[in-house]
Amino acid sequence: MRFIYDLDHTLLDSSHRQATLPNGDLDLAHWIENSTPEKVMRDSLLPLAYHAKRNMGRCEVIACTARVMGAADYELLLSHGLIFDRILSRPTGVTVSDAKLKVALLWQDAAEQGQNFYRYARQSLVFDDNENVNIALTSFGFRCYDALSLNKELAA
């Protein structure tokens, strides 16, 4: 089994520096402006982060994020003990929707692992807060879970 976790609003609370567009996608311009190392290091763990940490070392655990990852992002993950098998992230300058981005990132990851994408999807559980991402990935056979609801349940 493969566990695939989004970062923002799934494993990390970065709400202090995030804004979204009306369709639920990340406002990239606002995000980039607020991605200073000091602000990144103020991101904190959400309950699902502990779920991810329990799975690390037991099975394949991947981060799939719409973040453009910088040095501070990797430092933050390491400081919280979030050591992923792979981190799939937005390339600099790519502005497609989160859903299209994550389908492409996971398609590429499946190919790099030598797996058929649909088989890869059937062997994966995805945790993401973006409904559009979950709808898109479900259409390919991924089992997707709403991270916002799960974090609320786990925090209760």
C-alpha positions in Angstrom: 0.0 0.0 0.0 1.2 3.5 -0.8 0.1 6.5 1.2 0.2 9.9 -0.6 -0.2 13.1 1.5 -0.7 16.6 0.5 1.1 19.1 2.8 -0.9 22.3 3.3 -4.1 21.8 5.2 -3.4 18.1 5.3 -0.2 17.6 7.3 0.8 21.2 7.9 -1.1 24.3 9.1 0.2 27.0 6.9 -2.9 29.1 7.1 -1.0 32.1 8.5 0.5 32.6 5.0 -2.0 31.1 2.6 -4.8 32.4 0.4 -6.9 30.4 -2.0 -8.7 31.3 -5.3 -12.5 31.0 -5.6 -12.1 27.5 -7.2 -10.1 26.3 -4.1 -6.7 26.4 -5.8 -3.8 28.0 -4.1 -3.3 31.7 -4.8 0.3 31.3 -6.1 1.3 34.9 -6.1 0.2 35.4 -2.5 1.9 32.1 -1.5 5.2 33.0 -3.1 5.2 36.4 -1.4 4.7 34.7 1.9 7.1 31.8 1.5 10.0 33.4 3.4 12.1 31.0 5.5 10.9 32.7 8.7 7.2 32.2 7.8 7.7 28.7 6.5 9.2 27.7 9.8 6.1 28.9 11.6 4.0 26.2 9.9 2.8 23.6 12.4 1.7 20.0 12.3 -1.9 18.9 11.9 -3.3 15.6 13.3 -2.8 13.7 10.0 0.9 14.4 10.3 1.1 11.8 13.1 -0.7 9.3 10.9 1.9 9.9 8.2 4.7 9.5 10.6 3.4 6.2 11.9 3.3 4.9 8.3 6.9 6.0 7.5 9.2 3.1 7.4 6.3 0.6 7.3 5.2 1.3 3.8 5.7 3.7 0.9 4.9 7.3 2.0 4.9 10.1 -0.5 4.3 13.9 -0.2 2.5 15.3 -3.2 2.2 19.1 -2.9 1.3 22.2 -4.9 4.1 24.0 -3.1 7.2 25.0 -4.9 9.6 23.5 -2.4 12.5 25.5 -1.2 15.2 24.8 1.3 13.1 26.1 4.2 10.3 23.7 3.3 12.6 20.7 3.4 14.1 21.9 6.7 10.6 22.3 8.2 9.7 18.7 7.2 13.0 17.3 8.6 12.6 19.3 11.8 9.2 17.6 12.4 10.5 14.1 11.5 8.5 13.9 8.2 10.9 11.8 6.1 9.1 10.8 2.9 10.2 8.2 0.4 9.6 10.9 -2.3 8.4 14.4 -2.4 6.5 15.4 -5.5 6.1 19.2 -5.9 5.3 22.0 -8.2 8.1 23.0 -10.5 9.0 26.7 -10.4 7.0 28.6 -13.0 4.3 26.0 -13.4 0.9 27.6 -12.7 -1.6 24.8 -13.7 -4.4 24.0 -11.3 -3.6 21.8 -8.3 -5.7 19.0 -9.7 -3.9 18.9 -13.1 -0.5 19.3 -11.4 -1.0 16.4 -9.0 -2.3 14.1 -11.8 0.8 14.9 -13.8 3.1 14.5 -10.8 1.7 11.1 -9.9 1.6 9.9 -13.5 5.3 10.8 -13.8 6.0 9.1 -10.4 4.3 5.9 -11.6 6.3 5.9 -14.8 9.6 6.5 -12.9 8.7 3.5 -10.6 8.0 1.4 -13.7 4.3 1.0 -12.9 1.2 1.3 -14.9 -0.6 4.5 -13.7 -3.9 2.8 -13.1 -2.4 0.0 -11.1 -0.3 2.6 -9.2 -3.6 4.4 -8.5 -5.4 1.3 -7.2 -2.5 0.7 -4.8 -2.6 4.2 -3.3 -4.5 6.1 -0.6 -4.5 9.8 -1.0 -5.1 12.4 1.7 -5.8 15.9 0.3 -7.8 18.9 1.4 -8.7 20.1 -2.1 -11.9 18.7 -3.4 -10.9 19.2 -7.0 -7.8 17.2 -6.5 -9.7 14.4 -4.9 -12.3 14.3 -7.7 -9.6 14.3 -10.4 -7.6 11.5 -8.7 -10.7 9.4 -7.9 -11.5 9.4 -11.6 -8.2 7.5 -12.2 -8.8 4.9 -9.4 -7.1 6.5 -6.5 -8.9 6.2 -3.1 -9.0 9.7 -1.8 -9.8 11.0 1.7 -10.8 14.6 2.6 -8.0 15.8 4.9 -10.1 18.7 6.3 -12.7 16.3 7.7 -10.1 13.8 9.0 -8.1 16.4 10.8 -11.3 17.7 12.5 -12.1 14.1 13.6 -8.6 13.4 14.8 -8.4 16.7 16.7 -11.7 16.0 18.5 
